[in-house]
């Protein structure tokens, strides 16, 4: 499948997240409870929608942040902390379809960067669109060195 990849400058965006150091084997069991914790915190603060889910991978350990773009101020509690998606020059693509195919979209961005002679820093993130399978999309960004 051909994927369009482009380079752009993105501004920092505030997030509310649960940060963790994990393994790739453990990550699939970690992300949903962490995201549920973030949404419980937001609901307690009166926010029930309008914040897109995000996953920020700071490196390949992986050190991850699981949460949402925070579009309005909200008191954060428990393990939920304020963070941000980085301001950066990024290579990005939009994946449309099943989350099971996200890995192919990541590989496509990395292959495109390699073909263009662009180096990535290791920091990358996903911003998730609607959860309706008919309209599902995920923006994938790789920070460029």
N, C-alpha and C positions, 0 to 999 in steps of 0.2 A: 504494500500500500504506500503510495506517495504521500508524504506529509510536507506541508509548507512550513519552513522554518525561517524566522526573520530575527534581526538584531534590533534592539531598541533600548532606550534609557528608561528605567522605571523609577518612580519616586518611592520612598519608604512608605509603608502602610502599617498603621498600628494593628496589633493582634492581641488576643487573649488566648493563652496557651497553657498546656501542661508540657513541660520540658522533660526529656528522659534520655538517658544513655542506655542503649539496649543492644540486641543483636538482630541481624536480619531474620534469623529463625524465630525469635520471640516477637518481633514487631507486629505480625498479623494478629496476635492475641492482645497486644497492648493498645493499639490505636483506638478501637471502638470504646473501651471503658474510659480512656483519657478524653475522647471527644464528648462522650456522655457527661463527664464531669464538668467540662467547659460549658456545655449547654445548660446543665443544672445551675451553674453559677450565674449564667446570663438570665435564665428564667427568674431566678431569685431576685435579680436586679431589674426585672420588668421587661427584659428583651426576649421576644419570642420568635423573631424572624429578622431577615434583612442582613444577616452576617454570613458571608460565604465561608464554608469550611476550608481549611488550609492544612497542608503538611509541609513543614520546612525541614529539610535535611541539611545539617550544617557540614557533614562530612560522611565518610564511608564507615564510621565505627558501627552503627550510626548514632550521632547525637541528633535528636529530633525534637521538633516542637509541633504539637498537635493541637489544633484549635480553630479559631475563626478570625477573619478580618473584623476588627472592632470598629464599627461605623459611628457609634455614639458612646460617650463615657458610661462606665458601669463599674460599680464596686466589685472588686475581684477578691475571692476568698479561697481558702484551702490551698491546694497546689496550683490553682489557676493564677497566672502572673501576666503582667503586661510585657509585650515584646514588640517586634516589628519584622515585616518582610523587608529585606535590605533595599536601599536605594542602590541601583547598580545598572551596569550595561549587561544585558542578558540576551541569550539566544532562546527563542521561545517558539512553541508550537501549541496548537489547540487540538486535543484529542476528542473526537466525537464518538461516543459509543461506550461499550462495556469497560468497566474498571479492570477486568481481567486482561485487557489489551494495553494497559498503561505502559508496561515494560517495553513494548515495541515502540511506543512514542518516545520514551526516554532514549532508547538506542538510536532512533532516527535523529534526534537532536545531537547526540554525541557524534554520530557518523558525519552529519552535516558540518559540525564544528571542525572535525578532523580534516574533512575535505577542503574547508576554507582556511585552514591553518590557524584556527582560533583555539585558544586554551581556556578551559574552564577552571574555576577555583575549587570545585568540589561542593560548593553550596548550591543547592537547587530547591525548588519548591513547586507544589501543585496547589492550584486554586480550583475549587470544585463548583460547577454550575448546578442546575436543578437536578434533583434526585429522580425525576421521572425518566425511566429508561428511554422513552421516545424523544426526550430533549436533552439527555445527559451530555455534558462536555466538561473537559478538564484542561485548564491552561497549565502548561509545563514550562518553567523558566530555569535556565542554567546561568549562574553568574559567570561572566567572562573575566579573565585575568587582564 
